[in-house]
Every structure is written in structure tokens, then in C-alpha cells.
Amino acid sequence: MIVTMTQVLGDLIPYAVAVATSPLPLIVVLLLFRSPHARAASVAFLVSRFLVVAVVAGVVAFAAEFLPEFDDSSLPLAVLRILVGLALMVWAVVKVLKRPKRGDDVDMPGWMASIENSTIPSAARLGLLLSAANVKELAFGFGAGLTIASADLAVGPTILIAVLYALVACLALLVVIVAFLVAEQRVRGPLDSARGWLVRNNSVLIAGVLLIIGAILVGEGVSSL
């Protein structure tokens, strides 16, 4: 059982890293650092996001058990992985084509600018919304859930794996928030610079993540046919 869980965790790393390196949640947290309740609001956002990521992966893992003859080499799983992977790769191309041209000013959307005035409850709601209504991250959660389901684990280990997946997926936010809580004055300047860079390069970063994970899913699907 331990070996199987370790193998599943290894297989989940690409999905978790893709979620962890998504620029939008990082931008949101960096904006929350400028809100009146910066510390509590950023933690509320992180907790809300962690719960959604874990629940999505867990629900997909349990729901996938209803697929006929579901295992790591089953046809339904292979087809689902290929379709999701192709969709992510197409999305990556669209992101690159629609990226701002070099030299263009990148204006921050109004909803994003308003984050600086967030309260603690609104930060928690934002974490829920950005995680549950983000199609890209839902696709990653879908892939992670299918990977968990393919191991055919019991209920307890399945829940544990989903929680560990969410922990790795939220690791980047956790590190940034802890750094802010421990040394706010020292890291505020570098974090503000990072926020500007992420806003300017948001489309390219997302496209890169989508392309890599899409290619992984397609490769896994084709090898399982």
C-alpha cells in the first residue's frame, strides 16, 4: 500500500506543480498583501484554495470508480486523458496568440485592482471562486483525480492522497505567505516587483504550463491504448 501511494504521489507531481506555478493565484496573494487585513486575508485565501483543490481531486477520484473496468490501462481513462491533454494544448496556443505584444501596456483588470480592498471573508470567497471556477485548474484536478482513481486505493488512502496533492499544489502560495508573515518589511519590495512581472507575463506563463501538462496527458493516454 505504501509503495502504491508513493507511486501515485509521484504521478501527481506534474499536476500539482502546474497548479502551484499558476500565476493568477500568486498575483492575487501579492495584491492581498496590500489590503487592510493583509495577513488574515492571505491566509483565508490559501485555506479556501487548499480545500477546493483537495475536494476536486477527491471527488473526481471517487466518481471515476463508476467507469466500467477502470484501471490505469483502461480505454475510458486513456481517451479522457488524450481529450483533456489536447484541449490544454489548444488552449496554450490560444493563450500565446492572444498575449500582449512587446512594448504594450498591460492594464490590471478592475476586479484584480479591487483585491487590495478585500476583507477576510471576501478573500476566502475569492479563493473558492478562483479555484472552483477556473477551467484550467479544474482540468488539472480532473487529471489528478483520474490518476488517483487508477491506483484503486481504499477510501482513506484516496482522501489522504488528495490532501497531499492539494498541499503540494498550494506550496508556492504557502511559501510566499509564510515569508510575508515572518519578514513583511524585508520581502515587501521584492514581492511587489514579482507581482508586476507576473502581471506582464501572465499569458506566456499559463501557456507554458498548459502545453507541458497537455503533452504529458496525451503521452500517458496514447501509451495506455
C-alpha positions as CSV (number, residue, x, y, z in Angstrom):
1,M,0.0,0.0,0.0
2,I,2.8,2.4,0.9
3,V,4.6,1.7,-2.4
4,T,1.4,2.3,-4.3
5,M,0.7,5.6,-2.6
6,T,4.3,6.7,-3.2
7,Q,3.9,5.9,-6.9
8,V,0.6,7.8,-7.1
9,L,2.2,10.8,-5.4
10,G,5.0,10.7,-8.0
11,D,2.5,10.6,-10.8
12,L,0.6,13.5,-9.3
13,I,3.7,15.8,-9.2
14,P,3.2,17.3,-12.7
15,Y,-0.4,18.3,-12.0
16,A,0.5,19.7,-8.6
17,V,3.4,21.7,-9.9
18,A,1.2,23.0,-12.7
19,V,-1.3,24.3,-10.2
20,A,1.4,25.6,-7.9
21,T,3.0,27.6,-10.6
22,S,-0.2,29.1,-11.9
23,P,0.5,32.9,-11.9
24,L,-3.0,34.2,-11.2
25,P,-3.3,32.9,-7.5
26,L,0.2,34.3,-6.8
27,I,-0.9,37.7,-8.2
28,V,-4.0,37.6,-6.1
29,V,-2.0,36.8,-2.9
30,L,0.5,39.6,-3.7
31,L,-2.4,42.0,-4.1
32,L,-3.9,40.8,-0.8
33,F,-0.7,41.8,0.9
34,R,-1.7,45.4,0.2
35,S,-5.2,45.0,1.7
36,P,-6.1,46.4,5.2
37,H,-6.1,42.8,6.6
38,A,-3.2,41.5,4.6
39,R,-2.1,38.7,6.9
40,A,-5.5,37.2,7.7
41,A,-6.9,37.8,4.2
42,S,-4.0,36.0,2.5
43,V,-4.3,33.0,4.9
44,A,-8.1,32.8,4.3
45,F,-7.4,32.8,0.6
46,L,-4.9,30.0,1.0
47,V,-7.1,27.8,3.2
48,S,-10.1,28.2,0.8
49,R,-8.0,27.4,-2.2
50,F,-6.4,24.3,-0.5
51,L,-9.8,22.9,0.4
52,V,-11.2,23.3,-3.2
53,V,-8.1,21.7,-4.8
54,A,-8.3,18.7,-2.5
55,V,-12.1,18.3,-2.9
56,V,-11.9,18.5,-6.7
57,A,-9.2,15.8,-6.9
58,G,-11.0,13.6,-4.4
59,V,-14.4,13.9,-6.0
60,V,-13.1,13.1,-9.4
61,A,-11.2,10.1,-8.0
62,F,-14.3,8.7,-6.3
63,A,-16.5,9.4,-9.3
64,A,-14.1,7.7,-11.7
65,E,-14.7,4.5,-9.9
66,F,-18.1,4.3,-11.6
67,L,-16.4,4.0,-15.0
68,P,-16.5,0.4,-16.3
69,E,-13.3,-1.6,-15.8
70,F,-11.5,1.4,-14.7
71,D,-7.7,0.9,-14.2
72,D,-4.5,2.5,-15.3
73,S,-4.7,1.0,-18.8
74,S,-8.4,1.1,-19.4
75,L,-9.8,2.6,-22.6
76,P,-12.0,5.2,-20.9
77,L,-9.1,6.6,-18.9
78,A,-6.8,6.7,-22.0
79,V,-9.4,8.5,-24.1
80,L,-10.2,11.0,-21.3
81,R,-6.5,11.8,-20.8
82,I,-6.0,12.3,-24.5
83,L,-9.0,14.6,-24.8
84,V,-8.1,16.7,-21.8
85,G,-4.5,16.9,-22.9
86,L,-5.4,18.0,-26.4
87,A,-7.8,20.6,-25.0
88,L,-5.0,22.0,-22.8
89,M,-2.5,22.2,-25.7
90,V,-5.0,24.0,-27.9
91,W,-5.7,26.4,-25.0
92,A,-1.9,27.0,-24.7
93,V,-1.8,28.0,-28.4
94,V,-4.7,30.4,-28.0
95,K,-3.0,32.0,-24.9
96,V,0.2,32.6,-26.9
97,L,-1.7,34.1,-29.9
98,K,-3.6,36.5,-27.6
99,R,-0.7,37.6,-25.5
100,P,0.1,41.3,-25.3
101,K,2.7,42.4,-27.8
102,R,6.1,43.5,-26.6
103,G,6.0,47.2,-25.5
104,D,2.2,47.2,-25.0
105,D,1.0,48.5,-21.7
106,V,-0.7,45.7,-19.6
107,D,-3.5,47.2,-17.6
108,M,-4.6,45.3,-14.5
109,P,-8.3,44.3,-14.7
110,G,-10.7,46.2,-12.5
111,W,-11.6,43.1,-10.4
112,M,-8.0,42.5,-9.8
113,A,-7.3,46.0,-8.7
114,S,-10.2,45.8,-6.2
115,I,-8.5,42.9,-4.4
116,E,-6.4,45.5,-2.5
117,N,-9.6,46.4,-0.6
118,S,-10.6,42.8,0.2
119,T,-11.9,41.8,3.6
120,I,-11.1,38.4,5.2
121,P,-14.5,36.8,4.1
122,S,-14.1,38.2,0.6
123,A,-10.6,36.8,0.3
124,A,-11.9,33.4,1.3
125,R,-14.7,33.7,-1.3
126,L,-12.1,34.7,-3.9
127,G,-10.0,31.6,-3.1
128,L,-13.1,29.5,-3.6
129,L,-14.1,31.2,-6.9
130,L,-10.6,31.2,-8.5
131,S,-10.2,27.5,-7.7
132,A,-13.6,26.2,-8.4
133,A,-14.5,28.3,-11.5
134,N,-11.0,28.2,-13.1
135,V,-11.4,25.7,-16.1
136,K,-7.7,25.3,-16.4
137,E,-7.2,24.3,-12.8
138,L,-10.3,22.1,-12.9
139,A,-8.7,20.3,-15.9
140,F,-5.5,19.7,-13.8
141,G,-7.7,18.5,-10.9
142,F,-9.5,16.2,-13.3
143,G,-6.3,14.7,-14.4
144,A,-5.1,14.3,-10.8
145,G,-8.3,12.6,-9.8
146,L,-8.1,10.2,-12.7
147,T,-4.5,9.3,-11.7
148,I,-5.6,8.7,-8.1
149,A,-8.5,6.5,-9.2
150,S,-6.2,4.4,-11.4
151,A,-4.4,3.2,-8.2
152,D,-7.7,1.6,-6.9
153,L,-7.0,2.7,-3.3
154,A,-9.3,2.4,-0.4
155,V,-11.3,5.4,0.8
156,G,-8.9,6.6,3.5
157,P,-5.7,6.5,1.3
158,T,-7.6,8.2,-1.5
159,I,-8.6,11.1,0.7
160,L,-5.0,11.3,2.1
161,I,-3.5,11.4,-1.4
162,A,-6.0,14.1,-2.5
163,V,-5.0,16.2,0.6
164,L,-1.2,15.7,-0.1
165,Y,-1.8,16.6,-3.7
166,A,-3.5,19.8,-2.6
167,L,-0.7,20.6,-0.2
168,V,1.9,20.4,-3.0
169,A,-0.3,22.3,-5.3
170,C,-0.6,25.2,-2.8
171,L,3.1,25.0,-1.7
172,A,4.2,28.1,-3.7
173,L,1.4,30.2,-2.0
174,L,2.3,28.8,1.4
175,V,6.0,29.7,1.0
176,V,5.1,33.3,-0.1
177,I,2.6,33.8,2.6
178,V,4.9,32.5,5.3
179,A,7.7,34.7,4.1
180,F,5.4,37.7,4.3
181,L,4.2,36.8,7.8
182,V,7.7,36.3,9.1
183,A,9.6,39.2,7.4
184,E,7.0,41.6,5.9
185,Q,9.2,44.6,5.6
186,R,12.1,42.8,4.1
187,V,10.1,40.9,1.4
188,R,7.5,43.6,0.5
189,G,9.7,45.3,-2.1
190,P,10.7,42.1,-4.0
191,L,7.2,40.8,-3.8
192,D,5.8,44.0,-5.4
193,S,8.4,43.6,-8.2
194,A,7.3,40.0,-8.7
195,R,3.7,41.0,-8.9
196,G,4.4,43.4,-11.7
197,W,6.4,40.8,-13.6
198,L,3.7,38.1,-13.2
199,V,1.0,40.5,-14.5
200,R,3.1,41.3,-17.6
201,N,3.9,37.7,-18.4
202,N,0.7,36.0,-17.2
203,S,-0.4,34.7,-20.6
204,V,3.0,33.2,-21.5
205,L,3.4,31.5,-18.2
206,I,0.0,30.0,-18.3
207,A,0.5,28.8,-21.9
208,G,3.8,27.1,-20.9
209,V,2.1,25.2,-18.1
210,L,-0.9,24.2,-20.2
211,L,1.4,22.9,-23.0
212,I,3.6,20.8,-20.7
213,I,0.7,19.2,-18.8
214,G,-1.3,18.7,-22.0
215,A,1.6,16.9,-23.6
216,I,2.0,14.7,-20.5
217,L,-1.7,13.7,-20.6
218,V,-1.6,12.9,-24.3
219,G,1.5,10.8,-23.9
220,E,0.0,8.9,-21.0
221,G,-3.2,8.4,-22.9
222,V,-1.5,7.1,-26.0
223,S,0.7,4.7,-24.1
224,S,-2.3,3.2,-22.4
225,L,-4.2,2.5,-25.6
